Amino acid sequence: DDSSLECSEHMRFCRGRNIMINFTNLVHRTEPIRYKMDVLQTGDIGGYCT
């Protein structure tokens, strides 16, 4: 199956199917991530599309 990611305006709510999110970089963060806009980096979201 293909992957999909749909988000509302301003990305407040998102719905995804068959996606991969890489959270391994968050282990090294020392500050709280709540309300941060730089939590995910380029390449941290992936999936399968035909």
C-alpha positions as CSV (number, residue, x, y, z in Angstrom):
1,D,0.0,0.0,0.0
2,D,1.1,3.6,-0.7
3,S,1.9,6.0,2.1
4,S,-0.1,9.2,2.7
5,L,0.1,12.2,5.1
6,E,-2.7,14.7,5.3
7,C,-2.6,17.8,7.6
8,S,-4.9,20.6,8.5
9,E,-4.1,24.2,8.1
10,H,-0.9,25.1,10.0
11,M,-0.3,21.4,10.5
12,R,-2.2,21.4,13.8
13,F,-3.8,17.9,13.1
14,C,-2.3,15.3,10.8
15,R,-3.5,11.9,9.6
16,G,-1.0,9.4,8.1
17,R,-1.0,5.9,6.7
18,N,2.0,3.6,6.2
19,I,4.5,6.2,7.2
20,M,7.8,6.1,9.1
21,I,8.8,8.8,11.5
22,N,12.4,8.7,12.8
23,F,12.5,10.0,16.5
24,T,16.1,8.9,17.2
25,N,17.4,12.5,17.1
26,L,15.2,13.4,20.0
27,V,17.2,11.3,22.4
28,H,20.0,13.8,22.3
29,R,17.9,16.9,22.9
30,T,18.3,18.4,26.4
31,E,15.6,21.1,26.3
32,P,11.8,20.3,26.3
33,I,10.3,19.9,22.8
34,R,6.8,21.0,23.6
35,Y,5.8,23.9,21.4
36,K,9.0,23.6,19.3
37,M,8.8,23.8,15.6
38,D,12.1,22.1,14.8
39,V,11.4,18.7,16.3
40,L,11.6,16.8,12.9
41,Q,14.4,17.3,10.5
42,T,14.8,16.7,6.7
43,G,14.5,13.0,6.1
44,D,12.8,12.1,9.4
45,I,9.5,11.3,7.7
46,G,9.4,8.6,5.1
47,G,7.1,6.2,3.4
48,Y,6.4,4.1,0.3
49,C,4.9,5.6,-2.8
50,T,4.5,3.9,-6.2
